[in-house]
Amino acid sequence: MKVELTRHFWLRWERRKGEMLKNGITPELIREFVLEPDFVLDDPKHEGREWRVKKIKSRCLRIVVEDKGDRLEVITAFFDRTLKRRGLCE
């Protein structure tokens, strides 16, 4: 399936790329993680969106994705402290 990075993703990437790159995370890796997450959760606030989560060094990289049928659109990606506090990224 095709994975597209939205304009919103790129705007947020500019703010977060220092931390992401420091942890070895690139846009290409984010595309891979979308297709092979460690686990998936439904987005509680937006119907039709999912959180594709990848565990990286005991942290949770949350990738918010919307399924458009023929493609997956990545809305944003960030390290989620809430999921870590809930014990999902040990």
N, CA, C and O atoms as CSV, one atom per row, in Angstrom:
chain,resi,resn,atom,element,x,y,z
A,1,MET,N,N,0.839,-1.179,0.000
A,1,MET,CA,C,0.000,0.000,0.000
A,1,MET,C,C,0.888,1.247,0.000
A,1,MET,O,O,1.964,1.262,0.598
A,2,LYS,N,N,0.422,2.269,-0.670
A,2,LYS,CA,C,1.162,3.515,-0.764
A,2,LYS,C,C,1.007,4.315,0.530
A,2,LYS,O,O,-0.079,4.383,1.106
A,3,VAL,N,N,2.108,4.919,0.975
A,3,VAL,CA,C,2.108,5.750,2.180
A,3,VAL,C,C,2.511,7.162,1.770
A,3,VAL,O,O,3.582,7.379,1.204
A,4,GLU,N,N,1.628,8.124,2.069
A,4,GLU,CA,C,1.892,9.529,1.742
A,4,GLU,C,C,2.077,10.342,3.014
A,4,GLU,O,O,1.388,10.122,4.010
A,5,LEU,N,N,3.003,11.272,2.973
A,5,LEU,CA,C,3.241,12.191,4.087
A,5,LEU,C,C,2.542,13.506,3.755
A,5,LEU,O,O,2.828,14.128,2.732
A,6,THR,N,N,1.624,13.924,4.626
A,6,THR,CA,C,0.819,15.112,4.364
A,6,THR,C,C,1.602,16.404,4.616
A,6,THR,O,O,2.696,16.400,5.180
A,7,ARG,N,N,1.005,17.486,4.183
A,7,ARG,CA,C,1.596,18.812,4.427
A,7,ARG,C,C,1.744,19.044,5.935
A,7,ARG,O,O,2.762,19.561,6.397
A,8,HIS,N,N,0.717,18.654,6.691
A,8,HIS,CA,C,0.780,18.802,8.145
A,8,HIS,C,C,1.967,18.021,8.717
A,8,HIS,O,O,2.662,18.509,9.608
A,9,PHE,N,N,2.197,16.814,8.205
A,9,PHE,CA,C,3.349,16.031,8.656
A,9,PHE,C,C,4.633,16.832,8.458
A,9,PHE,O,O,5.451,16.929,9.373
A,10,TRP,N,N,4.813,17.406,7.265
A,10,TRP,CA,C,6.057,18.121,6.978
A,10,TRP,C,C,6.216,19.369,7.835
A,10,TRP,O,O,7.331,19.725,8.213
A,11,LEU,N,N,5.098,20.040,8.144
A,11,LEU,CA,C,5.179,21.207,9.034
A,11,LEU,C,C,5.658,20.780,10.426
A,11,LEU,O,O,6.510,21.440,11.020
A,12,ARG,N,N,5.119,19.698,10.933
A,12,ARG,CA,C,5.523,19.195,12.249
A,12,ARG,C,C,6.931,18.606,12.203
A,12,ARG,O,O,7.679,18.708,13.175
A,13,TRP,N,N,7.288,18.001,11.093
A,13,TRP,CA,C,8.629,17.427,10.943
A,13,TRP,C,C,9.692,18.512,11.135
A,13,TRP,O,O,10.716,18.278,11.776
A,14,GLU,N,N,9.444,19.680,10.585
A,14,GLU,CA,C,10.416,20.773,10.718
A,14,GLU,C,C,10.668,21.108,12.184
A,14,GLU,O,O,11.795,21.438,12.554
A,15,ARG,N,N,9.643,21.029,13.018
A,15,ARG,CA,C,9.806,21.309,14.448
A,15,ARG,C,C,10.509,20.170,15.183
A,15,ARG,O,O,11.268,20.406,16.123
A,16,ARG,N,N,10.256,18.945,14.755
A,16,ARG,CA,C,10.712,17.778,15.512
A,16,ARG,C,C,11.901,17.052,14.909
A,16,ARG,O,O,12.397,16.097,15.506
A,17,LYS,N,N,12.372,17.475,13.747
A,17,LYS,CA,C,13.366,16.665,13.054
A,17,LYS,C,C,14.678,16.520,13.826
A,17,LYS,O,O,15.369,15.513,13.672
A,18,GLY,N,N,15.031,17.498,14.647
A,18,GLY,CA,C,16.254,17.370,15.440
A,18,GLY,C,C,16.195,16.165,16.352
A,18,GLY,O,O,17.123,15.357,16.376
A,19,GLU,N,N,15.108,16.033,17.107
A,19,GLU,CA,C,14.934,14.894,18.002
A,19,GLU,C,C,14.793,13.595,17.215
A,19,GLU,O,O,15.338,12.562,17.605
A,20,MET,N,N,14.062,13.652,16.110
A,20,MET,CA,C,13.848,12.448,15.305
A,20,MET,C,C,15.170,11.944,14.719
A,20,MET,O,O,15.505,10.766,14.840
A,21,LEU,N,N,15.897,12.836,14.095
A,21,LEU,CA,C,17.163,12.431,13.470
A,21,LEU,C,C,18.166,11.961,14.514
A,21,LEU,O,O,18.947,11.045,14.256
A,22,LYS,N,N,18.153,12.584,15.694
A,22,LYS,CA,C,19.036,12.160,16.783
A,22,LYS,C,C,18.771,10.705,17.163
A,22,LYS,O,O,19.681,9.993,17.587
A,23,ASN,N,N,17.525,10.270,17.009
A,23,ASN,CA,C,17.140,8.900,17.321
A,23,ASN,C,C,17.141,7.994,16.081
A,23,ASN,O,O,16.666,6.860,16.137
A,24,GLY,N,N,17.672,8.497,14.976
A,24,GLY,CA,C,17.784,7.690,13.767
A,24,GLY,C,C,16.501,7.563,12.964
A,24,GLY,O,O,16.401,6.701,12.091
A,25,ILE,N,N,15.513,8.415,13.248
A,25,ILE,CA,C,14.229,8.356,12.571
A,25,ILE,C,C,14.249,9.296,11.365
A,25,ILE,O,O,14.531,10.486,11.499
A,26,THR,N,N,13.949,8.752,10.197
A,26,THR,CA,C,13.865,9.531,8.961
A,26,THR,C,C,12.460,9.380,8.382
A,26,THR,O,O,11.729,8.470,8.772
A,27,PRO,N,N,12.077,10.252,7.465
A,27,PRO,CA,C,10.768,10.071,6.817
A,27,PRO,C,C,10.626,8.702,6.142
A,27,PRO,O,O,9.536,8.130,6.136
A,28,GLU,N,N,11.697,8.183,5.584
A,28,GLU,CA,C,11.649,6.868,4.947
A,28,GLU,C,C,11.357,5.777,5.978
A,28,GLU,O,O,10.590,4.853,5.708
A,29,LEU,N,N,11.968,5.888,7.156
A,29,LEU,CA,C,11.695,4.915,8.215
A,29,LEU,C,C,10.257,5.028,8.714
A,29,LEU,O,O,9.628,4.019,9.031
A,30,ILE,N,N,9.743,6.239,8.783
A,30,ILE,CA,C,8.362,6.420,9.210
A,30,ILE,C,C,7.419,5.707,8.249
A,30,ILE,O,O,6.451,5.080,8.678
A,31,ARG,N,N,7.698,5.799,6.954
A,31,ARG,CA,C,6.886,5.078,5.967
A,31,ARG,C,C,6.932,3.572,6.237
A,31,ARG,O,O,5.907,2.895,6.168
A,32,GLU,N,N,8.106,3.057,6.541
A,32,GLU,CA,C,8.247,1.617,6.856
A,32,GLU,C,C,7.488,1.258,8.126
A,32,GLU,O,O,6.806,0.235,8.175
A,33,PHE,N,N,7.603,2.099,9.158
A,33,PHE,CA,C,6.940,1.826,10.439
A,33,PHE,C,C,5.420,1.815,10.291
A,33,PHE,O,O,4.734,1.069,10.990
A,34,VAL,N,N,4.893,2.638,9.384
A,34,VAL,CA,C,3.450,2.657,9.147
A,34,VAL,C,C,2.977,1.286,8.675
A,34,VAL,O,O,1.914,0.813,9.078
A,35,LEU,N,N,3.765,0.660,7.828
A,35,LEU,CA,C,3.388,-0.640,7.270
A,35,LEU,C,C,3.696,-1.798,8.207
A,35,LEU,O,O,3.096,-2.866,8.086
A,36,GLU,N,N,4.628,-1.599,9.145
A,36,GLU,CA,C,5.017,-2.662,10.077
A,36,GLU,C,C,5.101,-2.132,11.510
A,36,GLU,O,O,6.178,-2.131,12.106
A,37,PRO,N,N,3.967,-1.681,12.068
A,37,PRO,CA,C,3.990,-1.160,13.443
A,37,PRO,C,C,4.084,-2.294,14.460
A,37,PRO,O,O,3.806,-3.451,14.142
A,38,ASP,N,N,4.477,-1.954,15.680
A,38,ASP,CA,C,4.470,-2.938,16.766
A,38,ASP,C,C,3.046,-3.189,17.248
A,38,ASP,O,O,2.695,-4.312,17.609
A,39,PHE,N,N,2.224,-2.131,17.251
A,39,PHE,CA,C,0.801,-2.300,17.533
A,39,PHE,C,C,0.033,-1.106,16.991
A,39,PHE,O,O,0.607,-0.061,16.684
A,40,VAL,N,N,-1.290,-1.284,16.881
A,40,VAL,CA,C,-2.163,-0.267,16.306
A,40,VAL,C,C,-3.297,0.013,17.292
A,40,VAL,O,O,-3.881,-0.910,17.861
A,41,LEU,N,N,-3.600,1.300,17.485
A,41,LEU,CA,C,-4.716,1.720,18.326
A,41,LEU,C,C,-5.615,2.645,17.508
A,41,LEU,O,O,-5.129,3.412,16.677
A,42,ASP,N,N,-6.918,2.574,17.743
A,42,ASP,CA,C,-7.833,3.524,17.108
A,42,ASP,C,C,-7.644,4.890,17.737
A,42,ASP,O,O,-7.431,4.999,18.945
A,43,ASP,N,N,-7.720,5.930,16.923
A,43,ASP,CA,C,-7.653,7.299,17.428
A,43,ASP,C,C,-8.986,7.606,18.110
A,43,ASP,O,O,-10.028,7.569,17.454
A,44,PRO,N,N,-8.978,7.907,19.410
A,44,PRO,CA,C,-10.233,8.127,20.125
A,44,PRO,C,C,-10.962,9.421,19.749
A,44,PRO,O,O,-12.150,9.567,20.038
A,45,LYS,N,N,-10.261,10.354,19.112
A,45,LYS,CA,C,-10.865,11.643,18.793
A,45,LYS,C,C,-11.273,11.797,17.327
A,45,LYS,O,O,-12.127,12.622,17.004
A,46,HIS,N,N,-10.670,11.009,16.446
A,46,HIS,CA,C,-10.941,11.163,15.018
A,46,HIS,C,C,-11.296,9.801,14.410
A,46,HIS,O,O,-10.448,8.916,14.294
A,47,GLU,N,N,-12.536,9.659,14.037
A,47,GLU,CA,C,-12.980,8.421,13.397
A,47,GLU,C,C,-12.248,8.236,12.068
A,47,GLU,O,O,-12.087,9.185,11.301
A,48,GLY,N,N,-11.815,7.021,11.808
A,48,GLY,CA,C,-11.113,6.733,10.564
A,48,GLY,C,C,-9.603,6.890,10.652
A,48,GLY,O,O,-8.889,6.622,9.686
A,49,ARG,N,N,-9.119,7.322,11.806
A,49,ARG,CA,C,-7.672,7.450,12.004
A,49,ARG,C,C,-7.180,6.383,12.971
A,49,ARG,O,O,-7.915,5.904,13.834
A,50,GLU,N,N,-5.922,6.032,12.797
A,50,GLU,CA,C,-5.273,5.049,13.671
A,50,GLU,C,C,-3.960,5.611,14.171
A,50,GLU,O,O,-3.360,6.502,13.570
A,51,TRP,N,N,-3.542,5.061,15.287
A,51,TRP,CA,C,-2.198,5.330,15.794
A,51,TRP,C,C,-1.387,4.082,15.511
A,51,TRP,O,O,-1.652,3.027,16.087
A,52,ARG,N,N,-0.415,4.186,14.643
A,52,ARG,CA,C,0.497,3.089,14.357
A,52,ARG,C,C,1.725,3.353,15.230
A,52,ARG,O,O,2.418,4.354,15.053
A,53,VAL,N,N,1.982,2.457,16.162
A,53,VAL,CA,C,3.003,2.702,17.175
A,53,VAL,C,C,4.193,1.778,16.971
A,53,VAL,O,O,4.036,0.570,16.793
A,54,LYS,N,N,5.374,2.358,16.999
A,54,LYS,CA,C,6.626,1.616,16.898
A,54,LYS,C,C,7.431,1.873,18.163
A,54,LYS,O,O,7.628,3.020,18.564
A,55,LYS,N,N,7.895,0.793,18.786
A,55,LYS,CA,C,8.730,0.922,19.989
A,55,LYS,C,C,10.174,1.144,19.558
A,55,LYS,O,O,10.741,0.379,18.777
A,56,ILE,N,N,10.751,2.225,20.098
A,56,ILE,CA,C,12.129,2.580,19.767
A,56,ILE,C,C,12.847,2.938,21.055
A,56,ILE,O,O,12.544,3.958,21.674
A,57,LYS,N,N,13.792,2.112,21.459
A,57,LYS,CA,C,14.586,2.370,22.671
A,57,LYS,C,C,13.693,2.691,23.872
A,57,LYS,O,O,13.903,3.706,24.537
A,58,SER,N,N,12.732,1.870,24.152
A,58,SER,CA,C,11.774,1.992,25.259
A,58,SER,C,C,10.925,3.265,25.176
A,58,SER,O,O,10.434,3.759,26.192
A,59,ARG,N,N,10.762,3.781,23.980
A,59,ARG,CA,C,9.879,4.917,23.736
A,59,ARG,C,C,8.857,4.509,22.684
A,59,ARG,O,O,9.082,3.574,21.916
A,60,CYS,N,N,7.737,5.217,22.657
A,60,CYS,CA,C,6.681,4.949,21.674
A,60,CYS,C,C,6.662,6.055,20.624
A,60,CYS,O,O,6.416,7.218,20.944
A,61,LEU,N,N,6.921,5.690,19.378
A,61,LEU,CA,C,6.758,6.626,18.278
A,61,LEU,C,C,5.336,6.440,17.759
A,61,LEU,O,O,5.013,5.415,17.159
A,62,ARG,N,N,4.486,7.447,17.998
A,62,ARG,CA,C,3.096,7.377,17.541
A,62,ARG,C,C,3.014,8.025,16.162
A,62,ARG,O,O,3.409,9.177,15.978
A,63,ILE,N,N,2.503,7.277,15.210
A,63,ILE,CA,C,2.316,7.773,13.856
A,63,ILE,C,C,0.808,7.779,13.600
A,63,ILE,O,O,0.172,6.726,13.574
A,64,VAL,N,N,0.252,8.957,13.415
A,64,VAL,CA,C,-1.186,9.092,13.194
A,64,VAL,C,C,-1.440,8.962,11.696
A,64,VAL,O,O,-0.885,9.700,10.881
A,65,VAL,N,N,-2.302,7.993,11.359
A,65,VAL,CA,C,-2.530,7.625,9.962
A,65,VAL,C,C,-4.023,7.632,9.662
A,65,VAL,O,O,-4.843,7.236,10.490
A,66,GLU,N,N,-4.354,8.089,8.467
A,66,GLU,CA,C,-5.737,8.007,7.990
A,66,GLU,C,C,-5.759,7.129,6.747
A,66,GLU,O,O,-4.999,7.346,5.803
A,67,ASP,N,N,-6.642,6.133,6.759
A,67,ASP,CA,C,-6.765,5.195,5.641
A,67,ASP,C,C,-7.673,5.807,4.582
A,67,ASP,O,O,-8.843,6.089,4.843
A,68,LYS,N,N,-7.131,6.010,3.395
A,68,LYS,CA,C,-7.885,6.586,2.281
A,68,LYS,C,C,-8.267,5.523,1.250
A,68,LYS,O,O,-8.599,5.853,0.111
A,69,GLY,N,N,-8.221,4.258,1.646
A,69,GLY,CA,C,-8.587,3.168,0.744
A,69,GLY,C,C,-7.411,2.665,-0.062
A,69,GLY,O,O,-6.939,1.551,0.164
A,70,ASP,N,N,-6.929,3.464,-0.997
A,70,ASP,CA,C,-5.810,3.060,-1.845
A,70,ASP,C,C,-4.464,3.519,-1.301
A,70,ASP,O,O,-3.416,3.159,-1.837
A,71,ARG,N,N,-4.495,4.317,-0.232
A,71,ARG,CA,C,-3.251,4.828,0.341
A,71,ARG,C,C,-3.465,5.149,1.817
A,71,ARG,O,O,-4.594,5.300,2.285
A,72,LEU,N,N,-2.357,5.248,2.531
A,72,LEU,CA,C,-2.373,5.670,3.927
A,72,LEU,C,C,-1.732,7.052,3.996
A,72,LEU,O,O,-0.625,7.258,3.498
A,73,GLU,N,N,-2.431,7.991,4.615
A,73,GLU,CA,C,-1.890,9.338,4.784
A,73,GLU,C,C,-1.365,9.492,6.199
A,73,GLU,O,O,-2.093,9.272,7.167
A,74,VAL,N,N,-0.099,9.870,6.318
A,74,VAL,CA,C,0.514,10.117,7.617
A,74,VAL,C,C,0.233,11.566,7.994
A,74,VAL,O,O,0.647,12.495,7.301
A,75,ILE,N,N,-0.476,11.740,9.101
A,75,ILE,CA,C,-0.844,13.082,9.572
A,75,ILE,C,C,0.289,13.688,10.387
A,75,ILE,O,O,0.656,14.846,10.184
A,76,THR,N,N,0.844,12.904,11.314
A,76,THR,CA,C,1.936,13.381,12.161
A,76,THR,C,C,2.642,12.193,12.793
A,76,THR,O,O,2.136,11.071,12.762
A,77,ALA,N,N,3.798,12.439,13.359
A,77,ALA,CA,C,4.568,11.403,14.066
A,77,ALA,C,C,5.338,12.085,15.191
A,77,ALA,O,O,5.959,13.131,15.000
A,78,PHE,N,N,5.281,11.456,16.382
A,78,PHE,CA,C,5.988,12.037,17.527
A,78,PHE,C,C,6.165,10.972,18.606
A,78,PHE,O,O,5.467,9.959,18.616
A,79,PHE,N,N,7.106,11.218,19.510
A,79,PHE,CA,C,7.300,10.328,20.644
A,79,PHE,C,C,6.237,10.641,21.683
A,79,PHE,O,O,6.117,11.779,22.136
A,80,ASP,N,N,5.467,9.631,22.056
A,80,ASP,CA,C,4.298,9.793,22.918
A,80,ASP,C,C,4.619,9.356,24.341
A,80,ASP,O,O,4.755,8.164,24.618
A,81,ARG,N,N,4.739,10.325,25.235
A,81,ARG,CA,C,5.039,10.022,26.637
A,81,ARG,C,C,3.856,9.363,27.342
A,81,ARG,O,O,4.051,8.584,28.275
A,82,THR,N,N,2.631,9.668,26.908
A,82,THR,CA,C,1.444,9.092,27.536
A,82,THR,C,C,1.427,7.573,27.382
A,82,THR,O,O,1.138,6.856,28.340
A,83,LEU,N,N,1.731,7.086,26.199
A,83,LEU,CA,C,1.757,5.636,25.982
A,83,LEU,C,C,2.848,4.985,26.818
A,83,LEU,O,O,2.678,3.866,27.303
A,84,LYS,N,N,3.954,5.672,26.987
A,84,LYS,CA,C,5.031,5.139,27.819
A,84,LYS,C,C,4.578,5.061,29.279
A,84,LYS,O,O,4.824,4.058,29.950
A,85,ARG,N,N,3.920,6.108,29.771
A,85,ARG,CA,C,3.440,6.103,31.159
A,85,ARG,C,C,2.417,4.996,31.388
A,85,ARG,O,O,2.325,4.465,32.494
A,86,ARG,N,N,1.652,4.642,30.367
A,86,ARG,CA,C,0.684,3.560,30.498
A,86,ARG,C,C,1.346,2.183,30.399
A,86,ARG,O,O,0.666,1.159,30.465
A,87,GLY,N,N,2.664,2.162,30.240
A,87,GLY,CA,C,3.391,0.898,30.226
A,87,GLY,C,C,3.400,0.164,28.900
A,87,GLY,O,O,3.686,-1.032,28.854
A,88,LEU,N,N,3.091,0.863,27.829
A,88,LEU,CA,C,3.041,0.214,26.527
A,88,LEU,C,C,4.388,0.160,25.810
A,88,LEU,O,O,4.516,-0.516,24.790
A,89,CYS,N,N,5.381,0.855,26.327
A,89,CYS,CA,C,6.694,0.871,25.663
A,89,CYS,C,C,7.806,0.611,26.663
A,89,CYS,O,O,8.636,1.480,26.927
A,90,GLU,N,N,7.814,-0.555,27.199
A,90,GLU,CA,C,8.863,-0.951,28.148
A,90,GLU,C,C,9.989,-1.642,27.420
A,90,GLU,O,O,10.968,-2.051,28.044
